[in-house]
Amino acid sequence: MKIAIVGCGALGSYYGARLSNAGHETHFLLRSDFDTVSRDGVQVRSDIPGETFSARPHVARTPEEIGVCDLVIVAIKTTANESLRNSIPPLSGAHTAVLTLQNGLGNEELLATLVKSEQVLGGLCFVSLNRIAPGVILHLNGARILMGEFQRRPSERTHQIADALRSAGIPCDVADDLALAHWLKLVWNISFNGLGVAAAAGAEAVESGILDPAKPLLPCRTTDQLLQDPMWRGWVREVMDEVIAGAHALGLQIDPEYAPSEIERTFGMGKYRPSTLVDFERGSPLELDSLFLEPLRQARAAGAEMPRVEKLCRLLQSLDQRRRSAV
């Protein structure tokens, strides 16, 4: 296939490098890393056997240089989604599949305003990566993608794309219900991404949802730090239960035992720093709308009460504004 990678940070670079090495005509749409990647390619480093490798994909500064592709993979942060209005149309023809690997909700809906809705796919990534230098990616663990079609059951095309990913060394499963898959991942993401950052405001602020501007910020909490403290672990469970209730209000059935199983799984992850925590510490904009605000809007519109999540969203908005104004 001819493939374009839009968003060549850690996620896009890792999957794009895999696809390039599998023989696909893979084009990276680059800005700041263009000179480095065009000269040195992409370097993936890992302590896991088989996960240290390099690749030399095609590189371009504009989507017009790439042209129409068979598959477009969108891996930019959702805070930059407006840029897709310019980058997606030159890459897309009548038969192009557009796969978003972004966090949260609302991303497929945006893409469906740029191409036909039946061309839109969504994928959830279960991988831990960091971009440690231009064109250099540190792989920590995982790689699996769970993908499905926007507002439709998976077609043969989706299974063919999954086969192509698997043949490139990327574990991939196909979800019958993409919406349910999104909410299952939100159970973890809203809890650990949100509370890990909210810890910077202190326990009193988490309880009230109100940031005291006079108090200095505390360190964020990694997943193990949230779970080792009974109070924070209790809040993790409360948020998870509210997200599951929100999914139920939308007609998406999640087993209540999913929450304790996710907590148990996270114990085994050790000192993990979720992506929202990393963004906050860097002073980067937080993916608040897709990861927190849009799920809250959808759940409340369906009649769900989510008081803990609502407080968490207010606090994260205040923290995001404070940190960005200080950088």
C-alpha positions as CSV (number, residue, x, y, z in Angstrom):
1,M,0.0,0.0,0.0
2,K,0.9,3.7,-0.3
3,I,0.6,5.0,3.2
4,A,0.8,8.5,4.7
5,I,1.7,9.1,8.4
6,V,0.2,12.4,9.6
7,G,1.7,13.1,13.0
8,C,5.2,11.6,13.3
9,G,5.8,11.8,17.0
10,A,6.5,8.7,19.0
11,L,3.3,6.8,17.9
12,G,3.3,7.7,14.2
13,S,7.0,7.2,13.8
14,Y,7.0,3.7,15.5
15,Y,4.1,2.3,13.5
16,G,5.2,4.1,10.3
17,A,8.7,2.6,10.6
18,R,7.2,-0.9,11.0
19,L,5.1,-0.4,7.9
20,S,8.0,1.0,5.9
21,N,10.2,-1.9,6.8
22,A,7.5,-4.3,5.7
23,G,7.8,-2.9,2.1
24,H,4.9,-0.5,2.1
25,E,5.5,2.9,0.3
26,T,5.3,4.9,3.6
27,H,5.5,8.7,3.6
28,F,6.1,10.7,6.7
29,L,4.6,14.2,6.7
30,L,7.2,16.1,8.7
31,R,8.0,19.6,9.9
32,S,10.6,20.1,12.6
33,D,12.1,16.6,12.1
34,F,12.3,16.7,8.3
35,D,16.0,17.3,8.0
36,T,17.0,14.7,10.6
37,V,14.7,11.9,9.3
38,S,15.5,12.6,5.7
39,R,19.2,12.2,6.6
40,D,19.2,9.5,9.3
41,G,15.8,7.8,9.0
42,V,13.9,6.7,12.1
43,Q,15.6,4.9,15.0
44,V,13.6,2.8,17.4
45,R,15.4,1.7,20.6
46,S,14.1,-0.8,23.1
47,D,15.3,-3.3,25.8
48,I,12.8,-5.8,24.4
49,P,14.3,-8.2,21.8
50,G,13.2,-7.4,18.3
51,E,12.1,-3.9,19.1
52,T,15.3,-2.1,18.2
53,F,15.4,-1.3,14.5
54,S,15.7,1.5,12.0
55,A,13.7,2.5,8.9
56,R,14.1,5.0,6.0
57,P,10.6,6.1,5.0
58,H,9.8,8.7,2.4
59,V,9.6,12.2,3.8
60,A,7.6,15.3,2.8
61,R,6.9,18.7,4.1
62,T,3.5,19.1,2.5
63,P,0.6,16.6,1.9
64,E,0.6,17.7,-1.8
65,E,4.1,16.3,-2.2
66,I,2.7,12.9,-1.1
67,G,-0.6,12.8,-3.0
68,V,-3.4,10.4,-2.8
69,C,-2.8,7.3,-0.6
70,D,-4.4,4.0,0.0
71,L,-4.2,4.5,3.7
72,V,-3.7,7.6,5.9
73,I,-2.8,7.1,9.5
74,V,-3.5,10.0,11.8
75,A,-1.3,10.2,14.9
76,I,-1.2,13.9,15.8
77,K,-2.2,15.1,19.2
78,T,-5.9,15.9,19.2
79,T,-5.0,19.5,20.3
80,A,-3.8,20.0,16.7
81,N,-6.9,18.5,15.0
82,E,-7.7,21.7,13.1
83,S,-4.6,21.1,11.0
84,L,-6.3,18.0,9.6
85,R,-8.6,20.2,7.5
86,N,-5.6,21.1,5.4
87,S,-3.6,17.9,5.5
88,I,-6.2,15.2,4.9
89,P,-7.9,16.3,1.6
90,P,-4.7,16.2,-0.5
91,L,-3.9,12.7,0.7
92,S,-7.4,11.3,0.1
93,G,-9.2,9.9,-2.9
94,A,-12.5,8.0,-3.2
95,H,-11.0,4.8,-2.0
96,T,-8.6,6.0,0.7
97,A,-9.0,4.6,4.2
98,V,-8.3,7.1,7.0
99,L,-7.3,5.5,10.3
100,T,-7.1,7.7,13.4
101,L,-5.0,6.4,16.3
102,Q,-5.7,9.4,18.5
103,N,-6.9,9.5,22.1
104,G,-10.5,9.8,23.1
105,L,-13.7,10.7,21.3
106,G,-14.7,13.0,18.5
107,N,-11.8,12.3,16.2
108,E,-13.7,10.0,13.8
109,E,-16.5,12.6,13.6
110,L,-14.0,15.3,12.5
111,L,-12.5,13.1,9.8
112,A,-16.0,12.2,8.6
113,T,-16.4,15.9,7.6
114,L,-13.3,15.7,5.5
115,V,-13.9,12.4,3.7
116,K,-16.9,10.1,3.4
117,S,-17.8,8.5,6.7
118,E,-17.4,5.0,5.3
119,Q,-13.7,5.8,4.7
120,V,-13.1,6.5,8.4
121,L,-11.6,4.0,10.8
122,G,-10.6,4.3,14.4
123,G,-7.8,2.5,16.3
124,L,-6.8,2.3,19.9
125,C,-3.2,1.8,20.7
126,F,-1.8,-0.3,23.6
127,V,1.8,0.7,23.5
128,S,4.2,2.8,25.6
129,L,6.6,5.0,23.6
130,N,8.6,8.2,24.0
131,R,10.2,10.5,21.4
132,I,13.6,11.1,22.9
133,A,15.2,13.1,20.1
134,P,14.3,14.0,16.5
135,G,13.7,10.8,14.6
136,V,14.5,8.7,17.7
137,I,11.8,6.7,19.5
138,L,12.1,4.8,22.8
139,H,9.9,1.7,22.9
140,L,9.0,0.6,26.4
141,N,6.3,-2.0,25.9
142,G,3.3,-3.1,23.9
143,A,2.4,-2.4,20.3
144,R,-1.1,-3.8,19.8
145,I,-3.8,-1.9,17.9
146,L,-7.5,-2.5,18.2
147,M,-9.3,-1.0,15.2
148,G,-12.8,-0.7,13.9
149,E,-15.0,1.3,11.5
150,F,-16.8,4.5,12.3
151,Q,-20.5,3.8,13.0
152,R,-20.3,0.5,11.0
153,R,-19.4,-3.0,11.5
154,P,-16.0,-3.9,10.1
155,S,-15.8,-4.6,6.4
156,E,-13.4,-6.8,4.4
157,R,-11.2,-3.7,3.8
158,T,-10.7,-3.3,7.6
159,H,-9.6,-6.9,7.9
160,Q,-7.2,-6.4,5.0
161,I,-5.6,-3.4,6.8
162,A,-5.4,-5.4,10.0
163,D,-3.6,-8.2,8.1
164,A,-1.2,-5.6,6.6
165,L,-0.4,-4.3,10.1
166,R,0.1,-7.8,11.5
167,S,2.4,-8.6,8.6
168,A,4.5,-5.5,9.6
169,G,5.0,-7.0,13.1
170,I,2.2,-4.9,14.7
171,P,-0.3,-7.0,16.6
172,C,-3.8,-6.0,15.5
173,D,-7.3,-7.0,16.4
174,V,-10.6,-5.9,14.8
175,A,-13.4,-4.6,17.0
176,D,-17.0,-5.2,16.1
177,D,-18.1,-2.1,18.0
178,L,-15.6,0.8,17.8
179,A,-17.7,3.0,20.2
180,L,-17.6,0.3,22.9
181,A,-13.9,-0.1,22.4
182,H,-13.4,3.6,22.9
183,W,-15.3,3.6,26.2
184,L,-13.5,0.6,27.5
185,K,-10.2,2.4,27.0
186,L,-11.7,5.6,28.5
187,V,-12.3,3.7,31.8
188,W,-8.5,3.6,32.2
189,N,-7.5,6.8,30.5
190,I,-9.8,9.2,32.3
191,S,-8.9,7.7,35.6
192,F,-5.1,7.4,35.4
193,N,-4.4,10.3,33.0
194,G,-6.8,12.6,34.8
195,L,-5.9,11.8,38.5
196,G,-2.2,11.6,37.8
197,V,-2.2,15.3,36.6
198,A,-4.9,16.4,39.2
199,A,-2.5,15.3,41.9
200,A,-0.5,18.4,41.2
201,A,-3.3,20.4,42.8
202,G,-3.4,18.3,45.9
203,A,-6.1,16.1,47.4
204,E,-8.3,19.0,48.7
205,A,-8.5,20.3,45.1
206,V,-9.4,16.9,43.7
207,E,-12.2,16.6,46.3
208,S,-13.6,20.0,45.5
209,G,-12.7,20.4,41.8
210,I,-11.3,23.9,42.5
211,L,-7.7,24.9,42.1
212,D,-6.3,27.3,44.7
213,P,-4.1,29.7,42.6
214,A,-2.1,30.7,45.7
215,K,-0.8,27.2,46.4
216,P,2.3,25.9,44.6
217,L,1.8,22.9,42.5
218,L,2.8,19.4,43.7
219,P,4.4,16.6,41.7
220,C,2.1,14.6,39.5
221,R,1.4,11.0,40.5
222,T,2.4,8.0,38.4
223,T,0.1,5.0,38.2
224,D,1.9,3.1,41.0
225,Q,1.7,6.2,43.3
226,L,-2.0,6.5,42.7
227,L,-2.6,2.9,43.5
228,Q,-0.3,2.7,46.6
229,D,-2.3,5.3,48.4
230,P,-5.8,4.0,49.6
231,M,-7.4,7.5,49.2
232,W,-6.2,8.0,45.6
233,R,-6.9,4.3,44.7
234,G,-10.5,4.9,45.9
235,W,-10.8,7.9,43.6
236,V,-9.5,5.9,40.7
237,R,-12.3,3.3,41.3
238,E,-14.9,6.1,41.7
239,V,-13.9,7.6,38.3
240,M,-13.8,4.2,36.7
241,D,-17.3,3.4,38.0
242,E,-18.7,6.7,36.7
243,V,-17.2,6.2,33.2
244,I,-18.7,2.7,33.1
245,A,-22.1,4.2,34.1
246,G,-21.7,6.8,31.3
247,A,-21.1,4.0,28.8
248,H,-24.2,2.2,30.1
249,A,-26.3,5.4,29.6
250,L,-25.1,5.4,26.0
251,G,-26.2,1.8,25.5
252,L,-22.7,0.3,25.7
253,Q,-22.5,-2.5,28.1
254,I,-19.3,-2.8,30.2
255,D,-19.1,-5.4,33.0
256,P,-18.7,-3.7,36.4
257,E,-15.9,-6.1,37.2
258,Y,-13.9,-4.5,34.4
259,A,-12.8,-1.7,36.8
260,P,-11.1,-3.9,39.4
261,S,-9.5,-6.0,36.6
262,E,-8.1,-2.8,35.1
263,I,-6.8,-1.7,38.5
264,E,-5.1,-5.1,39.0
265,R,-3.6,-4.9,35.5
266,T,-2.2,-1.5,36.3
267,F,-0.5,-2.7,39.4
268,G,1.7,-4.8,37.1
269,M,2.7,-1.7,35.0
270,G,4.9,-0.3,37.7
271,K,5.9,3.4,37.7
272,Y,4.1,4.3,34.5
273,R,3.6,7.9,33.4
274,P,0.5,8.3,31.2
275,S,0.6,10.6,28.2
276,T,-1.4,13.5,29.8
277,L,1.0,13.6,32.7
278,V,4.0,13.8,30.3
279,D,2.3,16.6,28.4
280,F,1.5,18.5,31.6
281,E,5.1,18.3,32.8
282,R,6.4,19.5,29.5
283,G,4.0,22.4,29.5
284,S,2.3,21.1,26.4
285,P,-1.5,21.6,25.8
286,L,-3.5,18.8,27.4
287,E,-5.9,16.7,25.2
288,L,-8.8,17.8,27.4
289,D,-11.6,17.9,24.9
290,S,-11.2,14.4,23.4
291,L,-10.1,12.5,26.5
292,F,-12.3,14.2,29.2
293,L,-14.8,16.9,28.1
294,E,-16.4,15.1,25.1
295,P,-16.9,11.8,27.0
296,L,-18.5,13.9,29.9
297,R,-20.7,15.7,27.4
298,Q,-21.9,12.5,25.7
299,A,-22.6,10.7,29.0
300,R,-24.5,13.6,30.5
301,A,-26.6,14.1,27.4
302,A,-27.6,10.4,27.8
303,G,-28.6,11.1,31.4
304,A,-25.6,9.8,33.3
305,E,-24.5,11.6,36.5
306,M,-20.7,11.9,36.7
307,P,-19.9,14.2,39.7
308,R,-16.4,13.0,40.2
309,V,-15.5,13.2,36.5
310,E,-17.1,16.6,36.3
311,K,-14.9,17.9,39.2
312,L,-11.9,16.3,37.6
313,C,-12.6,18.1,34.3
314,R,-12.9,21.5,36.0
315,L,-9.6,20.9,37.8
316,L,-7.7,19.8,34.8
317,Q,-8.9,22.8,32.8
318,S,-7.6,25.1,35.6
319,L,-4.3,23.3,35.8
320,D,-3.8,23.3,32.1
321,Q,-4.4,27.1,31.9
322,R,-2.0,27.7,34.9
323,R,0.8,25.5,33.6
324,R,0.6,26.9,30.0
325,S,0.6,30.5,31.3
326,A,3.7,29.7,33.3
327,V,5.8,28.2,30.5
